[in-house]
Amino acid sequence: MLWQRFTERARKVIFYAQEEAQQLGETQVSTEHLLLGLMRESDSVAARILDRMGVSLQRIRNEIERYLTRSEARYGAEMQLTLRAKRVIDLAYDEARQLNNNYIGTEHLLLGLIREGEGLAARVLSKLGVTLEAARQVTAQIQDEPRTPPSPAPKRPKLYHPRLSEYLESLVPPRPAILQAMEAHARATDFPIVGPMVGQFFYLITRLTGATRVFELGSGFGYSTAWFALAVRENGGGEVHHVVWDENLSQQAQEFLRGLDLLDIVRFHVGEAVQTLQQVGGEYDIIFCDIDKDGYPASWQVVKQHLRVGGVALYDNMLWSGRIWDDSDTFAATQGVHELTRLISEDSDFTFSLLPIRDGVLMAMKLR
Ligand SMILES: C[S@@+](CC[C@H](N)C(=O)[O-])C[C@H]1O[C@@H](n2cnc3c(N)ncnc32)[C@H](O)[C@@H]1O
């Protein structure tokens, strides 16, 4: 019986998948619920594989959530696997067999989900550049490595002297309690925010330029928005646009920014960020872009069109944890960072600098 070969973690994933389906009011467990279940085991081999492939669990979760429809939760309901989800389990078994593993672990479930090819989980993974071939290679690599006890080492390759970030962060002035609560929330949920160092830098740029109109693309639960809005308020007031495609994150942002008394400055939009900028229109003093990196190149035309002359475009993650120096990295996100860097450096209407703080912030001023 297949189930007996499941590792403890793989069993938990199936249990979580059932919970996810129940919470969404579904009657069956589909591939997307299996993937959501897999994302909840953040210490698993599957999580390590995805991390090594440069795809964060939060990102996968966010991406799936875009396609989910919610109805009333059905707690206690009996949950069967859909035919596709059953096929994922069969494929996981087959992947384990091919690797000569006599157990079915989270890594095999991940491979099964990719290989199934047609379900929502496979489509999301493929969109994020997770291919079967690459995932198989990374799985084999990880299985070949000697087992080491979990280390507290950061996931990112070290770009800087280990004490640099700590030192720079210690120089950021004391922050309101709500900003600190947002930082704690990001740590607890493993959510990627720009962090205090970059936040303080955005505050400085906004004050320096006297900006009163800021548009932000990819705002999460509003941490970077808060820094811009605090500065705009000091500049005498204006508007900061918060855009994220996830309703839930937008609600969280409204709660946090209410706590900072910034609701009169921030305008909230739920939707795809580049399209929203086009729809809302207008000219801005600052446009900050922090959307999925594969979308960076296509954002550039729209961002530059909506900046006033003398205005500043800001892009985060332009060092992409050092992956920009890895010639074998063909992920869409890494290529997106490369392509945007090229577009901006060849754009004679702009002058720019790439600042090596945290994961790299590119700052470009519109000259004409
Ligand atoms: C890296 S997080 C950054 C959050 C925010 N800038 C901060 O530092 O606090 C990016 C957020 O934007 C969302 N996102 C990514 N691409 C997007 C897009 N094209 N349109 C709307 N939201 C997007 C992600 O789901 C995530 O919530």
The ligand as an SDF file (V2000), in Angstrom:
LIG
                    3D

 27 29  0  0  0  0  0  0  0  0999 V2000
    8.2130   41.2140   -3.0120 C   0  0  0  0  0  0  0  0  0  0  0  0
    6.6220   41.5520   -2.3720 S   0  0  0  0  0  0  0  0  0  0  0  0
    7.0260   43.1620   -1.8570 C   0  0  0  0  0  0  0  0  0  0  0  0
    6.1070   43.9150   -0.9790 C   0  0  0  0  0  0  0  0  0  0  0  0
    6.3990   45.3730   -0.7330 C   0  0  0  0  0  0  0  0  0  0  0  0
    7.0260   46.0670   -1.8370 N   0  0  0  0  0  0  0  0  0  0  0  0
    7.2230   45.5790    0.5340 C   0  0  0  0  0  0  0  0  0  0  0  0
    8.4620   45.6100    0.4280 O   0  0  0  0  0  0  0  0  0  0  0  0
    6.6320   45.7050    1.5770 O   0  0  0  0  0  0  0  0  0  0  0  0
    5.7010   41.7600   -3.8730 C   0  0  0  0  0  0  0  0  0  0  0  0
    4.1980   41.6990   -3.7240 C   0  0  0  0  0  0  0  0  0  0  0  0
    3.5850   42.0710   -4.9460 O   0  0  0  0  0  0  0  0  0  0  0  0
    2.7400   41.0300   -5.4440 C   0  0  0  0  0  0  0  0  0  0  0  0
    2.8940   41.0320   -6.8960 N   0  0  0  0  0  0  0  0  0  0  0  0
    3.8830   40.4790   -7.6210 C   0  0  0  0  0  0  0  0  0  0  0  0
    3.7290   40.7420   -8.9270 N   0  0  0  0  0  0  0  0  0  0  0  0
    2.6030   41.4920   -9.0370 C   0  0  0  0  0  0  0  0  0  0  0  0
    1.9180   42.0720  -10.1340 C   0  0  0  0  0  0  0  0  0  0  0  0
    2.3720   41.9450  -11.3800 N   0  0  0  0  0  0  0  0  0  0  0  0
    0.7880   42.7680   -9.8850 N   0  0  0  0  0  0  0  0  0  0  0  0
    0.3300   42.8950   -8.6180 C   0  0  0  0  0  0  0  0  0  0  0  0
    0.9300   42.3720   -7.5290 N   0  0  0  0  0  0  0  0  0  0  0  0
    2.0670   41.6760   -7.7410 C   0  0  0  0  0  0  0  0  0  0  0  0
    3.2320   39.7720   -4.7670 C   0  0  0  0  0  0  0  0  0  0  0  0
    2.1870   38.8500   -4.6940 O   0  0  0  0  0  0  0  0  0  0  0  0
    3.6680   40.3240   -3.3980 C   0  0  0  0  0  0  0  0  0  0  0  0
    2.5750   40.4700   -2.5580 O   0  0  0  0  0  0  0  0  0  0  0  0
  1  2  1  0
  2  3  1  0
  2 10  1  0
  3  4  1  0
  4  5  1  0
  5  6  1  0
  5  7  1  0
  7  8  2  0
  7  9  1  0
 10 11  1  0
 11 12  1  0
 11 26  1  0
 12 13  1  0
 13 14  1  0
 13 24  1  0
 14 15  1  0
 14 23  1  0
 15 16  2  0
 16 17  1  0
 17 18  1  0
 17 23  2  0
 18 19  1  0
 18 20  2  0
 20 21  1  0
 21 22  2  0
 22 23  1  0
 24 25  1  0
 24 26  1  0
 26 27  1  0
M  CHG  2   2   1   9  -1
M  END
$$$$
